[in-house]
């Protein structure tokens, strides 16, 4: 398993639009299971409403972990997505 | 004749038959199915159909109202195929053997309830989206067409409130006006009405009765007045007003793209006052030449704690990018007085208008100021930025603020972060002290902008919040106008520009006065741009200047 932490900088947090973009991006990596966690809560990053229900705001630290597939490459790609969009 | 009062949210007058929005009957029966697999396939087909419809709506919304509006339906698409949502529905059908309609309906309610229970108002509001999506799938399963207008002639449409998907799929050629019993000025119906230029009145409660359907009704979206079965006198009055509004609007439309130049060739820049990055589109829509006052307070008011540098940077960057190469004057934090923020922990003051506010707070707490200045300079790389300091009384305050700007620039250079070299620095002239010292202050900055609301309050010693002062509170008082002239003269002597960003800027009875004293820029609310442009283009400064200046020097009427 490969994981990284990221602090959300988007002023409105992980609301519907960026959450939708995230799900779209994650769908590209069908061979890996990608999990998004904040504190105790975690959710499969393919689940839009689950992500939204975590109520992730600007300044929140989230941990993203990748299991299966080319973990290194997928984690790097997902991290890049976070940096560019969130 | 029946007269009803609501809240007007989109100006204009519409007359036509009253029509109640038909919402499809989505009564769902709950029963067991024999062939669970077939039922699941039936759901999958309805889901696919919903996603297809939402895609069409997104395209329609994109054409009518832009990308933001389209995004709403794209989000709905994703909700419709959300894994958890789908899984809950699959369980209901496969494990419990229930019919698809009732499972979708219940699942929608469950997800909506989860959103409604969240702390954040943004996420709470998403519960309406989940319900909207579920309602769409249910109506496809039931084979009912979602509500519309079943009428051959255009109508005044009445509803409790319309969901976004309902408003966007309405046949706009059939709608003369909107009436809703609920809703707010920022509801989807109100926004749509304004975008489309359709008169709308909201919040009428249960005053519009079902039995009025089909009767003639006139809606005044400006005053919020609705007349059912108008008598001849009322009809004539309202129709005359409608014609007047139409002519006025057509004339104002023609002014778009035209310069703000008086008959004798004097030009003034007409900019806009905004309080939010979202206001930029109304600036552009009304052909504002720039932003003359962007109140940065909203960033602080909408947060529970000091907004971070990145958060502010994004907001400033958005405004600057959206405005392209047009000038944007951002005013640094102006709180205190009537705008209080909890987390600043400001001690309670007996007389806050004269207390610790605006630039005073920033200079006393430079760490807060520094964050804002860094965000501003970082954003300056994305457009044409001017920074303005509010509530100045002394030269030293301006020097201290400028010094902080220099420090911030040095830091950014060191960190290799780009910023614009040509950021203009200016101050608000809103205290009598600043007006009197404007000859000295003009040597420190690149521009002045007169905040006439506070300038009037301080000059006349009249509290602007106090409604009982009546005739004593006179923004046309010669003391205020003389100060404005003095400020303009001192600005020009020192080769800097001077603007007005208070309410007075849009006061058309003073436009000729402002032109006569040589104001370079007037910043007004976006909707006031075109009326002001019209006034400027009708003015002949050569003819009125002498008289106006003489009146200012020796006012006989209202000393």
Boltz contact constraints between the chains, C-beta under 6 A:
constraints:
  - contact:
      token1: [A, 9]
      token2: [B, 310]
      max_distance: 6.0
  - contact:
      token1: [A, 11]
      token2: [B, 311]
      max_distance: 6.0
  - contact:
      token1: [A, 11]
      token2: [B, 314]
      max_distance: 6.0
  - contact:
      token1: [A, 15]
      token2: [B, 122]
      max_distance: 6.0
  - contact:
      token1: [A, 16]
      token2: [B, 75]
      max_distance: 6.0
  - contact:
      token1: [A, 17]
      token2: [B, 71]
      max_distance: 6.0
  - contact:
      token1: [A, 20]
      token2: [B, 75]
      max_distance: 6.0
  - contact:
      token1: [A, 20]
      token2: [B, 78]
      max_distance: 6.0
  - contact:
      token1: [A, 46]
      token2: [B, 83]
      max_distance: 6.0
  - contact:
      token1: [A, 47]
      token2: [B, 83]
      max_distance: 6.0
  - contact:
      token1: [A, 47]
      token2: [B, 84]
      max_distance: 6.0
  - contact:
      token1: [A, 48]
      token2: [B, 78]
      max_distance: 6.0
  - contact:
      token1: [A, 48]
      token2: [B, 82]
      max_distance: 6.0
  - contact:
      token1: [A, 49]
      token2: [B, 82]
      max_distance: 6.0
  - contact:
      token1: [A, 49]
      token2: [B, 84]
      max_distance: 6.0
  - contact:
      token1: [A, 50]
      token2: [B, 84]
      max_distance: 6.0
  - contact:
      token1: [A, 53]
      token2: [B, 114]
      max_distance: 6.0
  - contact:
      token1: [A, 55]
      token2: [B, 118]
      max_distance: 6.0
  - contact:
      token1: [A, 55]
      token2: [B, 120]
      max_distance: 6.0
  - contact:
      token1: [A, 55]
      token2: [B, 123]
      max_distance: 6.0
